[in-house]
């Protein structure tokens, strides 16, 4: 079965309780977007699903279906998949939006993963340290970082058992030889549950949106033998640079140019040595802990390496 046929069959199954959807028609829509308009397959799938959601007058989290595979967190490697998981609530933190009722970290034997539960889903709250079997959660992904979303169709069963949470973190170190595009002062999609970085004011899923400011660094560490790509989130970026999100916005406003922020970061950070620890997702290490090392880098060698990337 071709990839498009597989996607078409899955979409038709998702909507089988709501619409009279034929897999052949779904495949034709996907084929048109991919062949005629050169839309990537994942984006084509989202577009077709959204059109059926509008037709059925449904919200995305009403598409849950039974009979999901139960998976380990480390095995989650696709976006918008419906799965069942058994995991321990490792940590909870304060939601940044009123639309989110809970956000935190789940863990099982294979590793850890972020979860989000939305206010509109009206689900019972999870307790830190407790173990749950969570049925019908949906996976989400951006920049290679996977998470799971609890929705109104999610079933929650607290279990009287313990889980030893696996450690999926790694540690890399080396000279910071490059800060990649998409770093500095960025904007993320403001839609509920979406944190994708906007490209020219556009979200891949939600189209043109206003966006909310954020800070991050996509850096490249070179240890002399290997190159490691690292993502520093807002808190770690503020700690590394000493530039807060508010200060970055003021810098960009004064210069009428957001690139002044990342230029300032490059001046201060490139050429210095760092040790970074965090989970490895895709080709990136997500920085949870960062130490600035005393060993100075060879400035000329670092610049040569940066220009070659």
C-alpha positions, 0 to 999 in steps of 0.5 A, a space after each residue: 500500500 502506498 504512503 498516500 493510500 495508507 494516510 487516506 485509509 487512516 483518515 477515512 477510519 477516523 471520520 467513519 462515525 461522523 461522515 460518509 468518507 470514502 478512502 478513494 476520495 481522500 486519496 484523491 484529495 491528498 494526491 492533488 495537494 501533493 502532486 499539483 501544489 507540491 505540498 508536503 505529505 504531512 501538511 497535505 494530511 493536516 489540510 484534508 483532515 481540517 476540511 473534513 473537521 469543518 464538514 462534520 462540524 467537529 473539533 480535532 479532539 473529538 476524532 478519538 478512536 478505540 483499538 489503539 496500540 499501547 506504546 512506550 514513550 520512546 517509541 512515539 515518532 509520528 505526529 497526530 497518532 492516537 495511542 494508549 500509554 501507561 506512565 507516571 506523572 514525573 512533574 507538573 508545572 504552571 500552565 502559561 495559558 488559561 486554555 490549558 488545565 495541566 501541563 507537565 512531564 510523563 515518564 515510563 521505562 523508556 524515557 520522558 515526554 511532555 503532556 498537555 491537558 486542555 481546559 475544554 476537555 474537562 478531564 480529572 486532574 492528574 497527580 504528581 507521582 501517580 501512575 495512570 493508564 491513559 487511553 486515546 491520547 494524540 501525539 504532537 510534534 514540532 522541531 523533532 520534539 514529541 509530546 502527547 495531548 489529552 483530549 475529551 475522549 481520553 480515558 484516565 485510570 489510576 493504577 496501584 503500581 510503580 514505574 521506574 522512569 528511564 533516563 533518556 538524557 544525554 550529555 554533549 560538550 564542545 565549542 559553540 561554532 554556530 547559531 543557526 537560523 530560527 534562533 533569537 527572538 522568534 514568534 510561535 503560533 498562538 492557537 490552542 495546543 500549537 507551539 510551532 515557530 512561525 515562518 514569515 508570519 505563517 504556521 504550517 497548520 493554522 496559516 497566517 496568525 499574529 504570533 507570540 514572542 519567544 526566545 530560543 537558540 539552535 546551536 551547533 557544538 563541535 567537540 573536535 570529532 563530532 558535531 551536535 545540534 542543540 536547542 536552548 529554550 527560553 529559560 536557558 537562552 535567557 540564562 546563557 545570554 542575560 537577555 530577557 524576552 522583554 529586553 529582546 523585544 525592546 532591542 528589536 523595536 529600537 532597531 526595527 529589526 529582530 535580527 539584532 537579537 541573534 547577532 548580539 547572541 552570536 557575539 557573546 556565545 560563539 567560540 565558548 565551550 559548553 557542556 549540555 545535558 538533556 533528552 535527545 530527540 531526532 537530531 537535537 539535544 534539548 538543553 535541560 542543563 548547561 555549564 559554561 566551561 573554562 577552556 577557551 576555543 581557538 577563535 580562528 578555528 571556530 570561525 572556519 568551522 562556523 563558515 563551513 556549516 
